[in-house]
Amino acid sequence: MSDDFFHSDMQFFLEHRIDWAPYLRLKRPEVTDTASEIEAWRTILQTAGDICAELTPLARAGWHDEVKLENGVVHVPEHIARGYDLFRRAGLVCLPVDPRWGGAGLSMFLNSALLEMLAGADPSLMTIMGLQSGVAMDIEKYGTDELRDYWLPRFTSGEVQGAMDLTEPNAGSDLGGITTRVTEEGGRFFIDGSKIFITNGGCEVHLVLARDAATGEQSKGTTNGLCLLLCPKTLPDGRPNGMRVSRVERKLGIHGSPTCAVDFDHAEAFLLGERGNGFRAMLDLMNNARLGVSAQGLGIAESAFRQARNYARERSQFGQPIIRQPLVKSMLTLMALEIQAARALLYHTCTLVDRCDAIATYLASGRTDADLDRAALQQEYEHAHQLVRFFTPLCKFLTTETANEVARRGIQIHGGLGFMAESAAGQFHSDSIITTIYEGTSEIQASFALREMAKGALFTVLADLRSSLEGLRGRFPEQSAQLEGGIAQLEATLPSLLGDPSYALLNAKRVSEMVITVVVGVELLEQAVLSPERTVLASAYINRKILEVEMHARRIQSGDVTRLERYDKILGLTD
Ligand SMILES: Cc1cc2nc3c(=O)[nH]c(=O)nc-3n(C[C@H](O)[C@H](O)[C@H](O)COP(=O)(O)OP(=O)(O)OC[C@H]3O[C@@H](n4cnc5c(N)ncnc54)[C@H](O)[C@@H]3O)c2cc1C
């Protein structure tokens, strides 16, 4: 059962697809035995997989259970408390934090694999633990020594959890609308205002984005002049701070994840990073959180797929298991392909994040190994970082839309049983919905990806893909030709996108999907080089998706801004 969580794709990436030796050389030169290190990571993931298998029955049985607010205290359902306790007792909390503060310095890929497993078992618990390590990592990066030494050991021991407080009634996708303010009084900072939809809002440590009152008038309506602050529920001297949860929401899914309205009444807080530059610091947390939610979407999709496949094997109609029906088989195959594609993009992106992190660690260390060229590493960092900025929104877009699609098909495969309140298929569907909304909606992700393309990332990616295809052509001539055709189609659409920004935005999802297809297609072929049995999957994906690339290209090239005018007429928006 635990193999359902620590599955063969994860093992393939851990042991074959990623070359860990160069990573360790830059990031942790003290490690001399790469194989033992990989074995240690394998043990961590296997243990996490075992815990996921153990907590799954409780999470399935309790998925309707709601969070409660009593006398200002937030109470989570039993499956959340018990699941958290299992991870905490196993020492598997906040593992990305540096070992200096009790973490394991887990890389992005490994943490993402852990979050994927956790989401497959209990998507609500995943929100709490994912945020906990994200918040801790932001404190590690932007906190003073004093804040780090005080808080990080409490995070890694599991004593405290974290929340990220951005959203307000008039500041959702557009954080320029934030009005919660922070005032400096004699070198101390105090927050006043209200936040809504805060995941785990009853927890001890909040990272709050608030507008600096000193420059509030000038910065109003923009993301300038925002400060990132650590606001604890209890002050270091033991006094309660001026913050409270005023409401917990009832929702369509992730019922066990507390979603809270939080009020700040002159709550004392501690600056993280530079004053007025908090949005930049928060972006780090948000980008990590976007990859975290991608892992969440993937974990939900994987569990929904396994549940549906098992059911289709067992359920008989017309004298045979329904998995033998071509239409059911095709739904399941499509689910499997979509999951593999989402996983390929997410794992590939995580590997790039890890490469950036390893290079940055080396460059910051002042080490000068004779055979390492610092200038070349700096150049490689900039290249990989550009790709990470581009691929992160694409990952969030792809994996979470995939989670929605896969979970919905899972219900269809269960027939009437899928519509019953207690069905696990229903849970996956309900819990998947939020993933395309929080940490930036799919529309926002597609528009971010478009912005990165316009800044030059697309040309970098296409050049990289062409060079990879050079190496793949001999082995996979047909699939490589299809992908080269896809790249040419993508390039041919660019002139149509350059003229009008509104028209480009209108097509942001289409062009994102085109990019995803060629990037994922090449990644799947690279995987097939290492593991030839993966060729069938790569071919099926490329055959199916390349047709969609052609369709998108035709649609983008044939249209113009008059399409938006037509939409205005249909929606009655013209005067
Ligand atoms: C369960 C849950 C947990 C959450 N947890 C947290 C948390 O821990 N911390 C936190 O700070 N926030 C949290 N949020 C808030 C969440 O991040 C926001 O709901 C989300 O960013 C969307 O903002 P909004 O709801 O105001 O929607 P809006 O911004 O009003 O968007 C509404 C619609 O308009 C579209 N739209 C808006 N602008 C554009 C644009 N420029 N281009 C194209 N389409 C656009 C959106 O895609 C969406 O379809 C949570 C929300 C929920 C529901």
The ligand as a Tripos MOL2 file, in Angstrom:
@<TRIPOS>MOLECULE
LIG
   53    58     1     0     0
SMALL
NO_CHARGES

@<TRIPOS>ATOM
      1 C1         -9.6600   27.6360    0.7710 C.3       1 LIG1
      2 C2         -8.8470   28.8610    0.5450 C.ar      1 LIG1
      3 C3         -7.6270   28.9980    1.1670 C.ar      1 LIG1
      4 C4         -6.8610   30.1550    0.9740 C.ar      1 LIG1
      5 N1         -5.6920   30.3240    1.6550 N.ar      1 LIG1
      6 C5         -5.0660   31.5290    1.6230 C.ar      1 LIG1
      7 C6         -3.9450   31.8050    2.4710 C.ar      1 LIG1
      8 O1         -3.4810   30.9510    3.2230 O.2       1 LIG1
      9 N2         -3.4290   33.0550    2.4540 N.ar      1 LIG1
     10 C7         -3.8980   34.0310    1.6500 C.ar      1 LIG1
     11 O2         -3.3820   35.1470    1.7070 O.2       1 LIG1
     12 N3         -4.9370   33.7950    0.8020 N.ar      1 LIG1
     13 C8         -5.5310   32.5780    0.7760 C.ar      1 LIG1
     14 N4         -6.6090   32.3350   -0.0400 N.ar      1 LIG1
     15 C9         -7.0240   33.3640   -0.9750 C.3       1 LIG1
     16 C10        -6.7110   32.9990   -2.4100 C.3       1 LIG1
     17 O3         -5.3290   33.0830   -2.6410 O.3       1 LIG1
     18 C11        -7.5400   33.9240   -3.3210 C.3       1 LIG1
     19 O4         -8.8820   33.5250   -3.1690 O.3       1 LIG1
     20 C12        -7.1060   33.8270   -4.7620 C.3       1 LIG1
     21 O5         -5.8340   34.4040   -4.9370 O.3       1 LIG1
     22 C13        -8.0830   34.5420   -5.7070 C.3       1 LIG1
     23 O6         -8.4290   35.8050   -5.2370 O.3       1 LIG1
     24 P1         -9.9880   36.2100   -5.1360 P.3       1 LIG1
     25 O7        -10.6810   35.1230   -4.4050 O.co2     1 LIG1
     26 O8        -10.0830   37.5710   -4.5940 O.co2     1 LIG1
     27 O9        -10.5070   36.1770   -6.6270 O.3       1 LIG1
     28 P2        -10.4160   37.3800   -7.6850 P.3       1 LIG1
     29 O10        -9.0530   37.9440   -7.7010 O.co2     1 LIG1
     30 O11       -11.5380   38.3170   -7.4510 O.co2     1 LIG1
     31 O12       -10.6470   36.5810   -9.0430 O.3       1 LIG1
     32 C14       -11.9660   36.2070   -9.4900 C.3       1 LIG1
     33 C15       -11.8430   35.6500  -10.9190 C.3       1 LIG1
     34 O13       -11.2910   36.6680  -11.7740 O.3       1 LIG1
     35 C16       -10.1360   36.1720  -12.4290 C.3       1 LIG1
     36 N5         -9.1400   37.2370  -12.5610 N.ar      1 LIG1
     37 C17        -8.8100   38.1820  -11.6600 C.ar      1 LIG1
     38 N6         -7.8430   38.9690  -12.1450 N.ar      1 LIG1
     39 C18        -7.5340   38.4840  -13.3700 C.ar      1 LIG1
     40 C19        -6.5960   38.8460  -14.3810 C.ar      1 LIG1
     41 N7         -5.7380   39.8700  -14.2310 N.pl3     1 LIG1
     42 N8         -6.5620   38.1250  -15.5310 N.ar      1 LIG1
     43 C20        -7.4090   37.0860  -15.7200 C.ar      1 LIG1
     44 N9         -8.3160   36.7000  -14.7940 N.ar      1 LIG1
     45 C21        -8.3740   37.3820  -13.6390 C.ar      1 LIG1
     46 C22        -9.6120   35.0540  -11.5300 C.3       1 LIG1
     47 O14        -8.8160   34.1310  -12.2640 O.3       1 LIG1
     48 C23       -10.9040   34.4390  -11.0270 C.3       1 LIG1
     49 O15       -11.3960   33.5500  -11.9940 O.3       1 LIG1
     50 C24        -7.3480   31.1610    0.1150 C.ar      1 LIG1
     51 C25        -8.5750   30.9930   -0.5400 C.ar      1 LIG1
     52 C26        -9.3260   29.8760   -0.3270 C.ar      1 LIG1
     53 C27       -10.6650   29.7700   -1.0090 C.3       1 LIG1
@<TRIPOS>BOND
     1     1     2 1
     2     2     3 ar
     3     2    52 ar
     4     3     4 ar
     5     4     5 ar
     6     4    50 ar
     7     5     6 ar
     8     6     7 ar
     9     6    13 1
    10     7     8 2
    11     7     9 ar
    12     9    10 ar
    13    10    11 2
    14    10    12 ar
    15    12    13 ar
    16    13    14 ar
    17    14    15 1
    18    14    50 ar
    19    15    16 1
    20    16    17 1
    21    16    18 1
    22    18    19 1
    23    18    20 1
    24    20    21 1
    25    20    22 1
    26    22    23 1
    27    23    24 1
    28    24    25 2
    29    24    26 1
    30    24    27 1
    31    27    28 1
    32    28    29 2
    33    28    30 1
    34    28    31 1
    35    31    32 1
    36    32    33 1
    37    33    34 1
    38    33    48 1
    39    34    35 1
    40    35    36 1
    41    35    46 1
    42    36    37 ar
    43    36    45 ar
    44    37    38 ar
    45    38    39 ar
    46    39    40 ar
    47    39    45 ar
    48    40    41 1
    49    40    42 ar
    50    42    43 ar
    51    43    44 ar
    52    44    45 ar
    53    46    47 1
    54    46    48 1
    55    48    49 1
    56    50    51 ar
    57    51    52 ar
    58    52    53 1
@<TRIPOS>SUBSTRUCTURE
     1 LIG1         1 GROUP 0 **** ****
